[in-house]
Amino acid sequence: MPFEHYHTYDLNKRGLKKLPGQPANQTATIVGNQIAFTRDETIFMDIFQKYSLEEIWELAHSSGFEPVYSCSDPKDWFMDTFWAAVLRLDFLN
């Protein structure tokens, strides 16, 4: 039986947590080990962090990239930003 996915959003941390949950008691084999999961047990997987456009551009510039293009959903909840590597010669000085 597949996992069900639950998402929670923390407004203060601006992060979306992804929590797969169990629709029923089941056992999974992971690297040869049997692990029992109970119904509705969740497993923390990852966080999708939210940044403003300005923060994204600052992250890009501070790490040697130049933002090239950004697109967002109609509500501005999610954004993809494409970056290009910038040749930096300041390390020669």
C-alpha positions in Angstrom: 0.0 0.0 0.0 1.5 3.4 -0.9 2.2 6.2 1.5 -0.2 9.1 1.7 1.4 12.6 1.7 0.5 15.4 4.1 1.9 18.9 3.9 2.1 21.5 6.7 3.1 25.1 6.3 4.9 27.0 9.1 4.0 30.7 8.5 6.8 32.0 10.8 9.6 29.9 9.2 8.1 30.2 5.7 8.6 26.5 5.2 6.4 23.7 3.8 7.1 20.3 5.5 6.4 17.1 3.5 5.2 14.3 5.8 4.3 10.9 4.1 1.8 9.0 6.3 0.6 5.5 6.5 -3.0 4.7 5.4 -2.7 1.3 7.3 -0.3 -0.7 9.4 2.5 -2.0 7.1 6.1 -3.1 7.0 8.8 -1.8 4.7 12.2 -3.4 3.9 14.9 -0.8 3.8 18.5 -1.9 3.1 17.6 -5.4 4.3 16.0 -4.2 7.5 12.2 -4.6 8.2 10.6 -1.5 9.6 7.1 -1.5 10.9 4.9 1.5 10.4 1.6 2.1 12.2 -1.5 3.6 10.7 -1.3 7.5 10.4 2.4 7.5 11.5 4.3 10.2 9.6 7.9 10.4 8.4 9.6 13.7 8.1 11.1 14.0 4.6 12.0 17.5 3.6 11.2 21.2 3.9 10.4 23.5 1.0 11.6 26.9 2.1 10.0 30.1 1.1 12.0 33.2 0.1 11.1 36.5 -1.3 12.3 37.4 -4.8 14.8 39.8 -3.2 16.1 37.1 -1.0 16.5 34.7 -3.9 18.4 37.3 -5.9 20.6 38.0 -2.9 21.4 34.3 -2.5 22.3 34.0 -6.1 24.6 37.1 -6.1 26.3 36.1 -2.9 27.1 32.6 -4.3 28.5 33.6 -7.7 25.4 33.4 -9.8 23.2 35.8 -11.7 19.4 35.3 -11.7 18.3 35.0 -15.3 14.6 34.4 -15.1 11.9 33.9 -12.5 8.3 32.6 -12.9 5.6 32.2 -10.3 2.1 30.7 -9.9 -0.8 33.2 -10.0 -0.9 33.5 -6.2 2.9 33.9 -5.8 3.0 30.9 -3.5 5.7 29.1 -5.5 8.5 30.3 -7.7 11.2 28.9 -10.0 14.3 31.0 -10.6 16.9 30.1 -13.2 20.5 31.2 -12.4 23.6 31.4 -14.5 27.2 31.1 -13.2 29.1 34.3 -13.2 32.8 34.3 -14.0 34.5 36.0 -11.1 38.0 37.3 -11.4 38.1 39.1 -8.1 40.0 36.2 -6.5 43.1 37.2 -8.6 43.7 40.4 -6.7 
